[in-house]
């Protein structure tokens, strides 16, 4: 009996040693899902997101806010008079922002998982044209990278997961479910994706414990630019051309974003130009209206530029805090990235616009110098264009 006991003890000791040697190194090396974002409507409000696109064209001021906290959820409303252009409406949020104000960036070859609950009322119909309730985009390309949409397929209302191909600007539905059975109730959705040239996207839709959809699109390109990052968008973005549109809303709650593996170190940007009379376009305190926003720029001072200026009355930026010791005419040199021949319209302190034509390439900073009339003290300079997109603004220098 003692012999068998010793043999058993030896076996157990050997098994324990094998477990220590064989399992522990593998467990420490395997990447894990790390929660990076888990905002609260009550605590964070709309500041949980990088930016708010609440009727950015000002089409329906009586309906504002169109995006707001409603109890323990974020609510996105859509009215029949809302417009984000002649043929569409948009009330969305974009990006994720941590409690300390830092934007979360989905970068190349990173794997992320976004989980949340949504309530789609019966008034939020699928449409013959487009209706999107989630998107993945980057700021360099207008085409979406991926979407959750509400199409009509074969006369039946559906909810679909899709990705886009940039070369032909086409969407590809890889998972579909009937919309009506999940309306007027809370359902849970998970979007898992690898943000790479050879990426994947998995979409899971659950009604309670019942899995409605669990589909994956493999070997798809979800990384379209080397300079900007991918970011999700939530809300309602739809065509107004479909018949029978109703005023409606979307509710979203219990948002969580997880990254596979450790958090990526923040991007280290070069110092901004602090020379006398120099004003960076992206600096804190400037105005970015409509679609205009700061973005990364490898060749710009400070590592940033302001994009999507002009093309209408809504998309513009204002450089504030431009100082002048005296009232008079000064020379302003505009530094920008130009795609062929483009132009800014510039208004100083709300005065008449002057044109700043520029010719160049998108990978090189081009300059143009024009006279501007400043007042003694603090001035504001607005960059816009009513007819076409302008260059991407790096900085201005006043002499």
Secondary structure, DSSP 8 states (H G I E B T S, - for coil): -HHHHHHHHHHHHHHHHHHHHHHHHHHHHS--EEEEE---HHHHGGGGSSEEEESTT-S-GGG--SEEEETTEEEEEE-TT--SSTTEEEEEEESEE-TTS-EE-B-TTEEEEEEEEEEE-TTS--BSS-EEEEEEEETTEEEEEEEEE-BEETTEEEEEEEEEETTTTEEEEEEEEESGGGTTSEEEEEEEEEESTTEEEEEEEEETTEEEEEEEEEEE-----SSS-BEEEEEEEEES-STT---EEEEEEEEEEEEESS------------STTEEETT-TT-EEETT-EEEE-TTSGGGEEEE--EEEEEEEEEEEEEEESSSEEEEEEEEEE-SEEEEEEEEETT---EEEEEEE-TTSEEEEEEEEEE-SEEEEEEEEEEEEE--EEEEEEE-
